[in-house]
Amino acid sequence: RTLPLDAAFVERYRAAQRARNHRITHWCLGELERVQARGAVDRAFLVHRIWADPRFVDPALDPSARTPGRCYAGDPRRANYGPMNIGLTCTLRTWLSMWSLEHSGCRGAPHLARIRVPSLVIQSDADTGVFPSDARAIHDALGAEDRTLLTVPGDHYLENPEGARDEVADRIVDWLRARGAA
């Protein structure tokens, strides 16, 4: 595919990802029933292609200063089939609990809505896995009236550019001082 990716392609791709998630969920439910009928509690399986997000290859999707063609584990094409795949090894129950769009309770928004204390969300502008829309969604879901979204230069772990961690620490202190908390 050429960049930027066509919006219709991205929508079909995302729909196919949702459908894949539902197929895995359906398989897990049936497999859990099968293994439990045989006296087992659960079983492990592998899930490849977790890094298959079009935002990794097309910087026009959710624009930021990130390097296109990179994810936490390097090249997403390789990471999708490599051992550094987030969520690579699941059990039937962990899939249903963590990854299933239908069954997972791992949804931040309901919990974030209960946070009423002043809140600071920090987004690295070159993050290769947490995108600007993710940071905005976290910020917007917070129940706090006093909430701040701060975008800073740097990668996910603020290892680059040099001094990024010190800058973020200073910005946190400034934010706390402005609220009489430091």
N, C-alpha and C positions, 0 to 999 in steps of 0.2 A: 504494500500500500504506500501511496505517496503522502507526504505531510503537507499541510495539516490534514488530519483524517476527516473524512466527510461525516457530517452530523448524523445522517441517516445510518451510515455504517456503525458509528459509535452507539447509537440507540439499539440497533440490531444486536451488536456485540454484547451490550449490557443486558439486554433481554435474554440472550443465550446464556450469559453467566448466571442470571437469576434462575433460569430453567435448569441449568446444571446443578445449582445448589438444591433445588427442589428434588431433582432425581437422586442426588446423594442422600438427602434426608429420607426420601421414600425407601431407598435401599437400606439405610441404617435402621429404620423402624422394622422392616421385614427381617433383616439379619439379626437384630436384637431379639426379636421374638423367636427366631430359629435357634440361636445359641442358648437362649434361656430354656427353651424346651428340652435341650440336651444337657442341662445342668450347669452351663457356664453363666457367668454374670455379664461378661462383656468380651470384646475382642478388639484388637488393634488393626488398623489399615492405614494406607498411605494416601495422601491427597496431593497430587502434583498440580502445578500451574496456579498456585496461589498468587504469584506475582504477575498474573495476566491482566493488568490494568492498563488501558490505553493511555492513561496519563503518563506512564513511564516512557512512552515513546514519542508522544506528541506534546510538546511544551505549550501549545496553544490551548490545551485542555487544562483548566485550572492553573493559569499562568503563575510562574514564580521564577526565581533565579536558579532553580535546580538544573543540573546537567541532564539533558535528554538522554534516554537510553540507559539510565542508572536506577537502581533500587538499593535498599540497604545491603543486599547480598551481591551487588555488582550488576552485571548485565542481566536484566530480567529474563531474557531468552534462556540463558544458562541456568539462572536461579530457579526457573520454573521446573526444572528436572533435576536439580542438584540437592545435596544434603542440607543446605542452609535455608531451606524452604520453611517459612513461618507456618506452623500448623501442619507440617508434612506428616507427622505421625499423630493420628487421632485414635480414640476408641469410639465405638458407636455412641456411647453416652456423651463423650466430650464433644463430638460433632453436634449432637442435638443440643447440648447445653451452650456451646460457644459459637458455632458457625452457622447453624441452620437458620435460615430466614424465617421459618415458620415456628420454630420451637425455642430458640435461644432467648434466655433472659438477659443476655449481655448487651443491653441497650443503655447507652449513657444518658440519653435525654431525660428519662423519668427521674433518674437519680440526681442529675445536674440541676433539675428544676427545684429540688429541695434545698439546694445550697443557697443560703441567704446572706452569708458573710461576704465582705468585699473579696472580689476574685480577680486574679490576674492570669490571663492565658497568654503564653509566649509562643510565637510561631517563628521558626527559623525560615528565612526566605529561600534557602537552597536545600530544604529538606527533601530527601528522596523517598519518602514514604508517608509522611503526614503532609497533606496538601493544604493550601490556603482555605479551601472550602471546609475542610475538616476542622480547622482552628475556628473559623467563623461559626460553624455549627455548634461547637463546644461553647463558645462565647455566648451565642444567642440562646442556647438551652439553659444557661445558668439562671437560677431564680434570684440572684442578687441584683439589687438595684445598682449598686456600685460594682461595675464590672469593666474590665479593661482588656482589650486585645492589643498586644504589642508584637509587632513584627520586627525581628532583628536579623542582621546579616549572619549567615552561618549555615552549616550543615546540621543534620539531625542531632548530633552529639556535641555541637558547637566546638568541634576540634579545629575547624577552619571557618573563617580566617583566624590568624593568630590573634589572641586577645579577646576572642568572641565570648568566652566564658566569663572573663573578668567584666566585660561590658554588660553582659546580662546580669551578673551579680550586682553591679552598680545600679542598674535600672530597677532591679527588685528592691534594693535598699531605698532608692528614691521613691518608689511607689509606696513602700511601707511607711516611710517618713511622712509623706504627704497625708497619710491617714493616721498619723500619731502612733504608729505601731513599731517604730524602730528608734 
